Amino acid sequence: MNTAVNANVVHESEAQRQHARVKIPAKLRFFGPDRTPVEARVIDLSAGGLAFNAGQLPLKIGDVYKARLQFVIDNLGLAMDVELQVRSFDRPTGRVGCQFQNLEPQDISTLRHLITSHLAGDIVSMGEVLATLQRDNFTKARKIKDGGHGMTAFGRLRAVTFSLAIFIVGLAAFGFIFKSVYGMYFVSHAQAGLVSVPGMNITMPRDGTVQSLIKADGVAAKGAPLATFSTSMLDVLKGHLDDNQLQPAKVEELFGKQMTGTLTSPCDCTVAQQLVANGQYASKGDVIFQLVPRNSEANVEARFSYRQFGDVRPGTNVSFQIAGEDKTRTGKIVSSTSLKSADLSSDIRVLIQPDEPLDSKFAGRPVEVNSDRGPNLNWLIDKAMASGL
């Protein structure tokens, strides 16, 4: 049995003291009661306090002093600024027992390292001390949840409002993602669409200039004048002149004369488009106006990729929206043909009949057409009817 006694350890009951005291060479410097500098030798040291010899200084129990604790490690000085409270004072011997006050976590770690190394008989180096100072040896205290009992009514309302806002934002984000994925895999989008109406073309009868007579509303009754045109008399009589009339003087005279005419409407129509501007020269046969019969119902023409032929078969229900309208309309595909019959990779042209009559005033407007083949109420009804339910 090892009966050796470590002279550097001060033995006391655990019930009397919380920390072990060791004798470590150290000095203590502080200002005495009369503000004179005092340097004393540390008798023993622990993580909770220290003892030193104060001689005949008039120290009082309970007094607090700010001091500097100095160690020598690897021939280098290590100083710690500490705050001490006098807890005991033996006047005959001059021994003063002090307790540390408000020690910083780094100072506590340094003291523990010095004391532990001294008790273990290890040699303390300055590198180990610096490493101890850099470490975070203390865990943060856990936050104690009070279950909301300490919250005010306004605090609870704010918490509920914030949670509700987060829920709404998350729900909106989920809806957007779901709609995007659904549109990607279950909806076929047309590459182009247009409102079409069976119409008539008014062409230029001769080479010349045009001046429109259309009213602001674009409506023309049957037989009403649409425009006047002006052409050279020489152009009118070309091919009908004899040699005497082809004399230079005669030709110059005919060239200077103009003949005017009028273009009339063949039906009660609405002018869908004027293709030649007023005063512009047009050749014979050029289309001047595109007319649409009034009160006629319009259809929708759309172009889909040939890869979507299975989604745009005749009888397929589609939805479309006309430019300038917020309303979404529905219709049914009545025909589906290839734009170029000789080209197998050509796009598909479909004709859509709206479920509700479509006014001819929308003729020429672009249209967005979608074919929804995903599960919906109509899809469920069709499946149920096909199963005989």
C-alpha positions, 0 to 999 in steps of 0.5 A, a space after each residue: 500500500 502506498 502511504 506516500 503523502 503529497 505535500 502540495 495537497 491540502 487535505 480537508 473534508 469534502 463537506 467543508 470545501 468544494 475544490 481541492 487546494 494545491 500549493 502552486 508557486 504564484 504571486 498576488 498583487 493588489 492595492 491595500 486599504 490605504 491604496 498602497 501596492 501590495 505583493 504577497 506570496 500565494 500559500 495555496 490555490 483552488 478553483 474557488 479561491 486562494 490563500 496568501 500571507 498579508 502580514 499586518 495589513 488591516 484587511 476586513 472580512 467581506 472586503 472585495 479587492 481587485 488583484 492580479 494573480 501571476 504565474 511563471 510558465 516556461 520562463 514566461 509570465 502568465 497574469 490573470 486579473 481577478 476579483 477577491 472577497 476576504 472570507 477569513 483572516 488570521 491576524 496572528 499568522 497573517 493568513 488571509 482566505 479569499 474567494 474568487 468573484 465573477 471569474 470569466 470562463 477562460 480564467 476558470 478553465 486556466 485555473 482548472 488546467 493548472 491545478 489538474 496538471 499540478 495534481 497529476 505531476 505533469 509539466 505545464 507548458 505555455 502552449 497547453 495554456 494557450 490551447 485551453 484559452 482558445 477552447 470553449 469549455 462551457 456549454 450554453 444553458 438550455 432554454 427552458 420552455 414554459 409552454 407559452 404560459 409567460 406569453 401575453 395575449 398580443 404575443 400569442 396573437 402575433 405567434 399565431 399570425 406568423 404561423 398562419 402566414 408561413 402556412 399560407 406561403 407554404 400552401 401557395 408554394 405547394 399549389 404553384 409547384 403542383 400546378 406546374 407539374 400538372 401542366 407539364 405532364 397532363 396538359 398539351 399546349 398549342 403552339 399557336 391559335 387564332 379565331 377564324 371566320 369564313 370570310 371574303 377577300 376584296 381584290 384590286 381590279 386594276 393597278 392603281 392607288 386606293 382610298 378607304 371609305 370604311 366607317 369607324 365601326 368597320 361595318 359595311 352593308 351589302 352594296 355599300 362603297 368600301 373604297 375608291 381606286 384611281 388608275 391611269 387611263 393609259 392602263 385601262 385602254 392598253 391593248 385597245 389603241 390603234 396606231 393613230 392613238 399611239 402617237 407620243 402626244 396621244 400617249 402623253 395625254 392618256 397618261 396624264 388622265 386618271 380613271 376612278 372606280 369604287 369597290 363595293 361590299 358583296 354582303 352585310 359584312 364587317 371589315 376584319 382587316 385592311 391590307 393596303 393603306 390609304 394612298 398606297 399603290 396596289 397591283 391588279 389582284 392584290 387583296 385590299 380588304 378581308 370581310 367577315 359576314 355579320 352575325 356569323 359564328 367564329 371558330 378557333 384554329 390551332 396548331 399542335 406539334 405532331 407528337 401531340 396527335 394522340 391528345 388532339 383527336 376529333 371529339 377531344 374537349 379543350 379550353 381556350 382563352 382569347 387575347 383581351 379576355 379574362 374569361 376561359 372558354 371551352 370547345 371541342 375539336 371537330 377536325 384534325 389535319 396535317 399542315 403538309 400532307 407530304 411531310 410526316 413530321 408536319 405540325 397538326 392543324 385542328 379546328 375547334 368549335 366553341 361550346 358557346 357561340 363566338 362573335 365574329 368580332 373576335 376574328 383574327 385575335 390570337 388564342 391560347 389553347 390547352 388540352 387537359 387530359 389529366 384526372 378531373 370531374 369530367 374525366 371521372 364521369 366519362 370513366 364511370 359512364 364507360 364502366 356502366 355505372 
